[in-house]
Amino acid sequence: MDYEAPAFFDLMAYARNADGDVIDMVSGDPDWGSPDGIGEGLHEYADLGGADFQYPPTEGLTELREAVAARRGVDVDRVVITVGGGEANYLAMALGLEGWPGSEALLVDPVYPYYPGKVRMLGGSYRYVPADRDGRLDPGAVRERVSEETALVVVNTPNNPTGAVYGERTMRELVALAEEYEFLLVSDEVYDHFDFSGRFTSALEFDSPNAVVTNSFSKTFAITGFRVGYGVFPSAEVADAARDRHMLTATAGVRPSQYAVLHALETTDPAYHDRSRRTLEERVETFTDALDDAGAEYMSPDGAFYVMARFEGFPGTEGNVRRLIDEAGVAGMPGGAFGESRADWLRFALVTDRAEEAADRLAAYF
Amino acid sequence: MDYEAPAFFDLMAYARNADGDVIDMVSGDPDWGSPDGIGEGLHEYADLGGADFQYPPTEGLTELREAVAARRGVDVDRVVITVGGGEANYLAMALGLEGWPGSEALLVDPVYPYYPGKVRMLGGSYRYVPADRDGRLDPGAVRERVSEETALVVVNTPNNPTGAVYGERTMRELVALAEEYEFLLVSDEVYDHFDFSGRFTSALEFDSPNAVVTNSFSKTFAITGFRVGYGVFPSAEVADAARDRHMLTATAGVRPSQYAVLHALETTDPAYHDRSRRTLEERVETFTDALDDAGAEYMSPDGAFYVMARFEGFPGTEGNVRRLIDEAGVAGMPGGAFGESRADWLRFALVTDRAEEAADRLAAYF
């Protein structure tokens, strides 16, 4: 095996097993609750039994695909329902590495830790394109590094871990680069319901043969354990290739979960999403205010639900993360988990209603 | 993409869209109903919400892994819960091709159609080892074809499509060959609850560092749409490598489904499995009696729920499968889908209570 797991599992276990009261800001597990439609849908499904407990269509339940296609304004034959956003990214990255010239991926640093592992697992190599100070991506920095070897560029907007949201101009230029240099742009948009800036622009806006959009209901409906995501591929042909790999990997997607998600899509008031987003925005404000009090430097997120911060004289190493757990009662992630550029930083996930308390603890500690 | 999808989806659609009444014996979707514990477990889970709707541990819910380990008599750290048996096979085959010397897989012909596609997808090549007339595998035939290039041998017992059950001697010799020639033996045992012969022997019996057993609850509990399978790996280290690939492919398994399966494991009377098996045995008997009447040659299954048959002067081509759908009202699978050796044959899945009627239709037609 020449790939490896993201290194944060040990830290999650360490935080869980700590003696004192630790506020867990490590994982990305939403804590604000799912819409009622999820539980209702599961209850409905549980009574069906028989044929409804068997394989869904490989590409996903037809009604769910239709609902996704209608919301995204694309033809249904471009949509494949996957085992979460994780599988959607795996499929899209495989398409890029196998179907496009070259065998190299450009990833943005700071990077979502699963991307490098996926590229390696798929037999590709990768290079980092550094984000700017604010976590934004300058398409010019991609242009500087793109080559004939570039099969794939993967972006995540709104971004984990930086909270950056790529605007219309950035996305337009990335799509144009993909077409000019013949690579596949994979735009992972799983945090699209958590844009505080109003600037979020999906790669789908540009209707390009070189762009795949991946997404998931894991964050949208606070159901990371259900494993329902999707890819919107440039054409029915590319979607069919993704579906075939999906079939050879997982046989089919998850019918109970797809059924529940469909029910939630049909019944959830948009106010649910507004509430979730406002909850996160308020946490961001509270948390960053307290970081100011603590004298920390931080990246102000425009979306998603993470804050990267740096404390003077306290680099975000694994050792220091353990110290924070033991001595301050706050568990974050070491910056080195997210590429090379922010090894001194820490990432805090705002998935707890104790974010303010955590920030106070940090302020008191530093 | 240098792999491709099994070719039976077109036929399934053709059968579904046919004008007349067609008895569907194409897919492997059980029709005999799940134990009550599945629906009960889902109902229970649906009310939990919150943290219980989030990612399960990457390797699967601890209690489910413990239940599997106890039933299989292995250490829990050798068990990884997967997205169905399909993902378990994908992981095991990847381990074989990446972790063992060589890049070739030996597959048994007739073959389960997903295996060749998975090998190709994983960058390997494959050769067939022919089964004997009755579908049994002579380990000597494996020995004849094994070489330094052999990374992987994949067997399926009880077998889809032949119904063969590999006995104690065969499994012992296959495991010994794996150790002698340093390849990974993957034993796919998803039909282990459907052994009519009493001869089924799991590869786990031999506790070898060269054997992985894959299994699934899809057939066991008639829930192919839930996507809960597992691998039992030779050691905790190999299981960790499988878990890492699982994480990079699907992030995690499916929590609602794992919860429901755990509940069903705790509450299902063994009589449920006896009933399911007897139902299948009776269908096999009825169906093969009628095949006798139709003058067909067939392979008598010792397990699983498929019958391969050959009709004089009517090779099992795709064209003839369509003719049978249109003219006899019975949908089967062309033999060519299962490798090279039985292209003249047809496979019928006994997943309908109309198996007798189907056989009568075939007898009348021929």
Contacts between the chains, C-beta under 8 A, distances in Angstrom:
chain1	res1	chain2	res2	distance
A	1	B	95	8.0
A	1	B	98	5.8
A	1	B	99	6.6
A	1	B	241	5.2
A	1	B	244	6.9
A	1	B	245	7.3
A	2	B	98	7.8
A	3	B	244	7.1
A	3	B	245	7.5
A	3	B	248	6.2
A	4	B	244	6.5
A	5	B	243	7.7
A	5	B	244	4.3
A	5	B	247	5.8
A	5	B	248	7.5
A	6	B	247	7.8
A	9	B	58	7.4
A	27	B	54	8.0
A	27	B	55	7.4
A	29	B	51	7.0
A	29	B	54	4.0
A	29	B	55	6.2
A	30	B	54	7.1
A	31	B	50	7.3
A	31	B	51	7.3
A	33	B	49	6.5
A	33	B	50	6.2
A	34	B	49	6.0
A	34	B	53	5.6
A	38	B	46	7.9
A	38	B	49	7.8
A	38	B	53	7.1
A	39	B	46	4.5
A	39	B	47	6.5
A	39	B	49	6.1
A	40	B	46	7.9
A	42	B	42	5.8
A	42	B	43	7.8
A	42	B	45	6.9
A	42	B	46	3.7
A	42	B	256	6.3
A	43	B	42	7.8
A	43	B	43	6.0
A	43	B	46	4.9
A	45	B	42	6.9
A	46	B	38	7.9
A	46	B	39	4.5
A	46	B	40	7.8
A	46	B	42	3.7
A	46	B	43	4.9
A	46	B	46	6.8
A	46	B	260	8.0
A	47	B	39	6.5
A	49	B	33	6.4
A	49	B	34	6.0
A	49	B	38	7.8
A	49	B	39	6.1
A	50	B	31	7.3
A	50	B	33	6.2
A	51	B	29	7.0
A	51	B	31	7.3
A	52	B	225	7.5
A	53	B	34	5.6
A	53	B	38	7.1
A	53	B	222	6.6
A	53	B	223	4.9
A	53	B	224	7.5
A	53	B	225	5.5
A	53	B	226	6.9
A	54	B	29	4.0
A	54	B	30	7.1
A	54	B	222	7.7
A	54	B	223	7.6
A	54	B	224	4.6
A	54	B	225	5.0
A	55	B	27	7.4
A	55	B	29	6.3
A	55	B	224	4.6
A	55	B	225	5.3
A	56	B	225	5.6
A	58	B	9	7.4
A	83	B	83	5.5
A	83	B	227	7.4
A	83	B	250	4.6
A	83	B	254	7.6
A	84	B	250	6.4
A	84	B	251	5.3
A	84	B	252	7.6
A	85	B	251	7.6
A	86	B	247	8.0
A	86	B	248	7.9
A	86	B	249	7.2
A	86	B	250	5.5
A	86	B	251	3.3
A	86	B	252	7.8
A	87	B	249	6.4
A	87	B	250	5.1
A	87	B	251	7.6
A	90	B	248	7.0
A	90	B	249	5.2
A	90	B	250	7.6
A	95	B	1	8.0
A	98	B	1	5.8
A	98	B	2	7.8
A	99	B	1	6.6
A	114	B	247	7.7
A	114	B	248	6.3
A	114	B	251	7.3
A	117	B	244	7.8
A	117	B	248	4.8
A	118	B	248	5.2
A	121	B	245	6.4
A	121	B	248	5.0
A	121	B	249	7.7
A	123	B	123	6.8
A	222	B	53	6.6
A	222	B	54	7.7
A	223	B	53	4.9
A	223	B	54	7.6
A	224	B	53	7.5
A	224	B	54	4.6
A	224	B	55	4.7
A	224	B	252	7.7
A	225	B	52	7.5
A	225	B	53	5.5
A	225	B	54	5.1
A	225	B	55	5.3
A	225	B	56	5.6
A	225	B	252	7.0
A	225	B	254	7.4
A	225	B	255	3.2
A	225	B	256	7.1
A	226	B	53	6.9
A	226	B	254	7.0
A	226	B	255	6.8
A	226	B	256	6.2
A	227	B	83	7.4
A	227	B	227	7.9
A	227	B	250	6.8
A	227	B	251	7.6
A	227	B	252	7.1
A	227	B	253	7.3
A	227	B	254	4.9
A	227	B	255	7.9
A	241	B	1	5.1
A	243	B	5	7.7
A	244	B	1	6.9
A	244	B	3	7.1
A	244	B	4	6.5
A	244	B	5	4.3
A	244	B	117	7.8
A	245	B	1	7.3
A	245	B	3	7.5
A	245	B	121	6.4
A	247	B	5	5.8
A	247	B	6	7.8
A	247	B	86	7.9
A	247	B	114	7.7
A	248	B	3	6.3
A	248	B	5	7.5
A	248	B	86	7.9
A	248	B	90	7.0
A	248	B	114	6.3
A	248	B	117	4.8
A	248	B	118	5.2
A	248	B	121	5.0
A	249	B	86	7.2
A	249	B	87	6.4
A	249	B	90	5.2
A	249	B	121	7.7
A	249	B	249	6.2
A	249	B	250	8.0
A	250	B	83	4.6
A	250	B	84	6.4
A	250	B	86	5.5
A	250	B	87	5.0
A	250	B	90	7.6
A	250	B	227	6.8
A	250	B	249	8.0
A	250	B	250	6.8
A	251	B	83	8.0
A	251	B	84	5.3
A	251	B	85	7.6
A	251	B	86	3.3
A	251	B	87	7.6
A	251	B	114	7.3
A	251	B	227	7.6
A	252	B	84	7.6
A	252	B	86	7.8
A	252	B	224	7.7
A	252	B	225	7.0
A	252	B	227	7.1
A	253	B	227	7.3
A	254	B	83	7.6
A	254	B	225	7.4
A	254	B	226	7.0
A	254	B	227	4.9
A	254	B	254	4.9
A	254	B	257	6.5
A	255	B	225	3.2
A	255	B	226	6.9
A	255	B	227	8.0
A	256	B	42	6.4
A	256	B	225	7.1
A	256	B	226	6.2
A	256	B	254	8.0
A	256	B	256	5.4
A	256	B	257	6.1
A	256	B	260	7.6
A	257	B	254	6.4
A	257	B	256	6.1
A	257	B	257	7.7
A	260	B	46	8.0
A	260	B	256	7.6
